[in-house]
Amino acid sequence: MPKRRCPRPQLVLLAFLLTACGGTGSATTGPATLDWYNFPDDSGALQQAADACSRASGGRYTIRYDKLPRTADGQRQQLVRRLAAHDAGVDIMGLDVTWAPEFAEAGWIREWTGAQKDEVTADTLPAALETATWKDRLYAAPYNSNTQLLWYRDDLTPTPPHTWTELLAQADALAKQGKPHYVEVQGAQYEGLTVWFNTLVSSAGGSVLTPDASAPALGPPAVTAAGVIRDLARSPAADPSLANQMEDQDRLALESGTAAFEVNYPFVYPAMKADRPDLFPHFRWAPYPAVTPDRPAAVTIGGIDLAVGAYGHHPDLAHEATLCLRNHDNQLVNALKGGLPPSLRSLYTAPELTGSYPFAADVLTALDNASLRPRTPAYQNVSIAIAHALSPPSAVDPERTVADLSGQIKDALGSKGLIP
């Protein structure tokens, strides 16, 4: 009788690895697993959307929600490292509204075309679509939008200010009365400071970059914007921690009773309701302060755009799943649970939203008049330059700071490659 041959060890190991990892037959032996990388959500809205869309697929796919780090820089860093390594496990990803140009230029995300593109663009706010577009091509589907309002206590100031000048005057008056008076704003050296500056520049009628994003624009509007930052930082309105303040610290300052105003995102509303029910009846909102009385503020739009990874094994299913994740029902849940404004216009008049989102009309107005952060693949470089030049806010010298910043932005735009 012939001797029985045992399989080669290498073949056994290969078979084991293919079985353990799903191998090439995983798409046919069960539902495809789509990995969705997004910001960490404590409200449960994202997991609820992933579960709902998995059920709605009829067994064709399951969405696994993978949480990215909490900071935007950490989120981007993890995605960049995975995509630079051609990681096939990144099927869907939540992009900050500034990342589409960079990721598209690198070839890391897939373009939306045909009927799926039409479905994304239908009912979506124009400014949100702009954040997901690069060189006239759509590379992502806006999941949620975001904007800032002025939040204040009406027991301290019954009539909200319309301009930054009025805001500082009201804060000064409250300080002289020995009452809570701080104006909370994002003054730390990070993306939030860039957003503050960009909003002020746009509100003054200018822009950070030229239309073709090849050079800094800045000019008098930027000097005016830097003057607003300097004036607040050197006034009684400034929180002593201004140079370290981010969104959540601003929220906590108002909740603690030391501040009278904050410019912040709508997430502060459900937080105040839950954390300080005694102060909540006096918690009000108004449009973001204008730089000049004759021009409404052009608040920098925020949000998350969902993109399909270039290296995943199931791009068609990933596009389909993305459409589900950002549909009407899931955006409504995300707004109600997570406090994140939708990117679909029709939701702003939906009774389910307006009942819990009494400021929906003000958010929509702000989004319809929104400004965008500088549109360039080198945005990360530009943002770092801006935040560095304006930190700490109390040291800003408008003319000199803007002149220095212009040179730093030129250097940022001329840099090669991607910041890791």
Disulfide bonds with the S-S distance in Angstrom:
Cys53-Cys324 2.08
